[in-house]
């Protein structure tokens, strides 16, 4: 527990809410005056190549709401567009605070940034406190009986759920200490106000047209809607044309919802749907734990070192076809077009498209991982890397290398009426429910009748699945 401070600074990062917030709670409870800050970190943003980035817009909208909420409580939010590692120590000294509070981040680059900030603050005589907030269990809290990190999910989940109790899920009541909020000094208000997206070098996207709710209010609305559907989650979650998922992944990514509140609701709800969804939240913790113990994964390493010896053919034109959704396999193409158009991809389709890239097109999983990192609005390194290595059979508790999704069978099973395909591959809209999964099999006469020419309006498959499956098995056997 930190000592009492006259003035403190709370540094918001991927926790854009004012409720059930570990760092904010401890700062408010232990300080007479608490300032709040968010940094649009140029160390990250300057690496983005496109001015239209849905993630940046989502953050901007969420920060805008957070600032308004804090102002209504008597506080405020200072906002910077700068290099956070330099700006936070400078601001802390400018405000003459005694301590800086933040929640922990587990990505290696963020850990390095926080170490640099801690060093600079210490040199200035300012305390730095960090807390667990974005996961239920972190780092070394769930270990084997031998004290080692788990590399297989099922025993990790069993231990995780066995340890889970009210203590780990209780909220941090920040509202009890809201009297400690401090306003931004008048002479600093214009300097630390929220700049427009355009002033920071970005532009609006189709986020508003997509009607994706942002900020704390958006996360609350989505969760309330999902709670009404949670019992159906077990069956509905695999079908992309069905409203099955929670759609909360981006809110979890940026902390506009509380993981404790979500997990507590699932934990206290009876039924298979709630248990299955809680299981997904445990997967999230699992991948964070893996990254903590294996930071080399951020350097492109395979979890299973022997698979670093894989030499993928990496055909560039095939990769471009996959990225653009023109592989000739309708479900794969629909999924990739959904990603490109919305920044979102259904979880079942993340597995299907990843398997297709690696084991049908024989392209390095890291290429796909990078593409998803650029496009996904809910991009989270731990989960993205874990998912790609699972599909590529190089990761912890991964799909066995000889388990290879058949893209046509997956299509028939999880989009049986072709509703999802028709939405994102409208050129196939007139195909029958059976034909739409393998349109290259439609006779020439039928193609004329439905005004569709395979090879012109929609491509032939760029690879033969059966042949590529055999080649993939040979490739993986070469390093076994």
N, C-alpha and C positions, 0 to 999 in steps of 0.2 A: 504494500500500500504506500503510495507516495506521501511525502510530508505535505504540510500546508504551504501554499504559495500565495503571494499577493497577486501576481499576474501570470497567466498562462496563455499558451497559444495551442489551439487544436488544429492539426493539419489533416484536412479531409483528402482522401485519395479515392479508393474504390469502395467507398462507404458513404454515399451521398444521401444521407438521411439524418434527421435530428432525434430519432427515437431508437431505443434499444441499441445504443451505440457505445461500445466499451470505452474507447478513449475519451469521448465527449463526457460520458458519465463520470469517469475518474477525475477529469479536469474540473468539471463543474463542482464536484463534491469537495475537492481539495483546494480550491482557489477562490479568492475574493472577486477576481475579475477574469473573464475568459474571452479571448479573441478567437475568431475562427478564420481559417484561410483555405483556399483551394488554388492550386497551381495548374494551369494548362501547360504541362511540362514540355518545353521545346526540345528537350533531349529525346522525347518520343515523337512529338508532332512533326518536327522538322524532317523526320525520316519517311513520313507519309508522302506518296508520290501524287495522289489525286486530291484536288481541292474539295471535291464532294465526297465526304466520308461520313457515313451514317453514325458511326460510333462517336465522332466528334460532335455531331449535331445532337445526338442523344445525351451526351455529357453536358453540352451547353444548356439544353432545355432543363435537365435535372439540376444543374447548378443554379440556374435562374430561379427555379422553384425553391430550392434550399435556401437561397439568399432571402427570398420573400418570407419564408416561414420563420427564419431566425430573426428577421426584423420585427415580425409581429410579436415575438417573445421578448423584445427589448435588446436583442443582439444584432449581429450583422455578419456578413461574410466578405472578407477581403479576397480579391481575385487577382491573380497575376498570370501573365503570359511570359514565362521566363524559364530558365533552367532551375528546376526545383532544388537540386543539391546545393546551389549557390544562393538562391533566393530565400529559402527558409531560414538559414542562419542569419542572413542580413536582416530579414524582417523581424526575427526574434530580438535582435539587438536594437533595432529601431524602436520597437514597442517596449523595450526594456522589460521583457518578461523573464520570469524565473525558471520556467519549464516549458517544453514543447511536448505535446501528447499526440500520438497517432496509433492507428491499428497496424498490425504486422502485414506485410506482403511477403510472398514466398518465392517469387520468381527471382532468379539469380541477379538479374540487372537491378531489380528493386532492392534486393538485399544489399548489393554494393552501394547503391545510392544512399540507403539509410545509414550504412556504416560511415559514409563520408559526411553525412549530416550530423551524426552523433559525434564524430571527431571534431567537427567545426564548432558545434555547440559546447562541447566539453572545454575546448580551448577558450571559449568566451564565458565560461562559468555558468552555463545554462544546462539544466537537467533535461534528459530525453527519455520519455516513458513510452513503451509500446505494449500493445495488448492483442490477444486473440479476439477476432471478431468475424472474419469471413468464413470460418469453418466451425464445425461442432467440436472436433478433435484435431489437434495440430501436431506437427513435428513428431515427438516421441511419446505422445499420449496413448497411442494404441500400438503395442509391441507384442511379439511372441513371448512365450514363457521363458525363452532364452534371452530375452531382451533385444531381439533383432527386429528390424522393420519387416512387415509382411510384403511378399512379392506376389501373392495369390489373393484374389479378392474375397472368395467365400470365407476363409478363416478370419480375414480381416473384418469382414462384415459381422461375423458372429461375435467376435470380441468387442467390436464397436458397439453393437446393440446390447451386449451384456453389460457394458460399462455405462450405457446411457441412462440417465436419471434426471429428475427435476433440476438438480443443481446445474447441470450443463446446459439446460434449456431455459433457465429463468432469464427474464428480460432485465436490462439495465434501465431503471426508471429515471431517465434524464430530466423529465418534467418536474421532478421534486426539487431540483436545484437550478431551475431556469433563472432565478434571481441573480445568478452569478454572471450572466451574459454581459459582455461589454460592447458598447457601440464603437464603430470605427471613428477615430479622431477626425474632426472636420477637415483639418489640413491634409489628410490622407485620402479622403473619400473619392475625389476625382481620379487620383493616381491608381487606386485599387478597386475601381468599379468594373463591372462586367463589360468587356469589349464585345462588339458584334463578331459573328463568325467571319465576316468579310475583313474586318480589321485584323484578324489573326491569320488571314490568308486562306480561309475556307469559304465554302458556299453551301447554300441549302441543297438538300437532296430530296428524294421523294418520301422522306420519313413521315411527313404530315399526311400526304396522300394515302400512305399505307395505313394510317390511323393506328399506328403503334403508340399506345399511351406511354408517356415518359415520366420520370421523376417518381417521388414517393407516392403521389396520388395515383399515378398509372400502375405502379406495382401493387398498390392496395386493391385497385379495381380488378386487375387481372387475377389476383389471388382469391378474392371473394367469388369471382366467377368460377374459378377452378375448383374451389371447395365444393361447389354444387355438383361438380362432375367427377370428383375424386374417386368415387366408388366404381366408376366405369373405366378408370385409367388403365387398369390391367388389360382390358380387351381393346380399348380404343387407341392406345398409344402407338400402335404399329402401323396404322393406316393413315397415310398423309392426306387423304381427301376428307378425313373425319376430324372434328374438333376434339382431339384427344389429349394433346400435351397441355402443360400449364402455360406455356409461352412466357415463362418467367426467367429464362436463361440470361437474357441481357440485364434484367433487373438484379439477378444474383451477381452478375459480373461487375456491375457498378454499385452494388450495395444500396439500391433504393428500396430493397426489402431486407428483412432480418432473417438470416439463416436459422436462428434459434426459433423465431416465430413460425416459420414454415415447417421446420422439423418437429416442433412441439405439436402443431396441429395434426400432422401425419401420424405421429407417435401415439397421440391420444384418440385417434379415429380408428374404429374397428373396420375390418374388411380387407380383402386382397388388394383393392385399388390403392388404399392408403399405404399399405405395406410395400407395394411395388414402387410407389413414388418415393417413400422414405429410402428404399434401397438405392434409388437413383441419387439421392442426396448423399448417401454414404459413398457411392462411387466417386462423387466429387471430392469428398475428403480423402479418399484413397489416392487419387491422382495428385493431390496437393502433397500428401505424405511421401509419395514416390519422388516427386520433384525435390522435396526438401533433402532427401537422402541421396538423390542422384542429380545434382545440379549440372552434371555433364550432359544431360539430355538436352539442355538448352544450346549445346554446341553441336547438335546434330548426331549425337551418338545413339546407337541402338541400345535398348535396355539389355538385350541379350547380345553380348559383344561379338559372338561368332557371326551374327548377321551383318556386321559392318563389312564383311568380306563379299557380300552380294554385289555382283556387277550387273546392273540393270541395262538393257539395251537403250532405254530413254529416247524413243523416237519423238522428235520435237513436234512434228505435224500431228501426231496422235494426241500429244499433250494439249495442243491448241484446240483440237476438235473436242476433247474432254472439257476443257475450260469453257468453251463456247456453247456446249450442249448440242453437238452435231455428230455424235458417235454412231447413230443409227440404232441405238438401243433406247426406246422411248422413255423408260423410267429413269435411266441415267440422265438423259438429255433434259427431261422435265425437272429433275432435281437440280441440275447445274443452272438451268435458266431461272429457277426459283431463287437460287443463291445470288445470281448476278442481278436480278431485278429487285430483290427485297433485302438481301443481306442475311437472310434466314434460310436454314435448311432443316427439314424434319430429321429427327435423330435416326430413324430407320434408314433414311436415304443417305445419311452421312456414312453409314456402314456400307451400303450398296455401292455408292460412287467411289469410296476409298478402295474397296475390294476390286472394283472394275479397273481403276487406274493402275493398281499395283499388280494384280494377278491376271488381268486380261490384256492390258496394254503394256505390262512389264516395265513400268516407269517407277523410278525411285519414290518411295512414300514421302520423302522430304519435299519433293516438288509439290505434291498435293497439300502437304502440311502448310507450306508457305502460301499457296493460293488461298486456302481457307483462312489463314491468318490475315490476309489482305481484305477478304470479302465479308467474313462473318461479323455481324454486328455484336454478337455475344462472344467474340473470340476471347478465349482464356487459354494461356499457353499450356497449363497443366492438363486440362481436359482435351484440348486439341491434339497435343502430342500423344497423350495416352490413347485417344481414339484411333489416331493414324497408326500407331505402333501395334495396337490391337488388330486392326484390319490387315496390317502387313505381316503379322505373325512374328514381329521382332521385339514385342514389348512384354511387360509383365502380364501373366495370366491371359495371354493373347489367344486369338483364334489359331488353332493348329494350322501349319502351313498348307496341309492338304485339304483343309476346309475352304472351298472357294465358292462364293455366291454365283449362282447362275442368274444373270440379270433378267432373263425372260421369265424364269420361274418366280423370282422375287416380285416381278411386275404383276404376274397373274395372281399371286398370293395376297399381295398387300395393296393392290389397286385394281381389284377384279373387274370393276366396271369402267376402268380407264378414266375416272373423273378427274384425278389429279393430272394425268397425262394430257387430257383435253384442255385443261386450264393453261398449261405452260407450253404445250406443243399443239397449238390450234390447227396446224396443217393436217393433223391426224384426226380431227374432230368427227369426220364422217365415217371413220372406220367402225366396224362392229366391236362389241365388247371383247370378242375373242381375237379379232384381227389386230387390234390396236397394240397388243404386246409384241407382235412380230410382223410388222407391216410389209416386210420384204417377201413374205409368203403369199401376199394377196395377188391373185391372178391379174394379168394385164387387162382383161375385160372388166373386172371389178374395179380396177384402178380408174379406168375410163369413166365408169358409172358414177364414181364418187369424186371425180375431178382431182385425182391424186396420181402423181407419177413418182414412183420411188426411184431415187437417183437424181431427181431434179427438184421436186418439192420437198422431199425429205430424203436424207442419204441412206444408201445401203449400209449395213453394219461395216465398220472399218476393220473389224477383226472377226474371226470365227471363234466363238467361245470355246468349243470343244478342243480345237487346236491350241489355243492360247493356254487353256488349262493344263494341257500336257506339257507345254513349254515352261509354264510356271513351276510345275512339280519338278522338272529337270533342274531348273535354276536353283530352287531351294535345296534339292538333294545335293547339289554341288558343294554346299558349305556345311552339310550335316556331318 
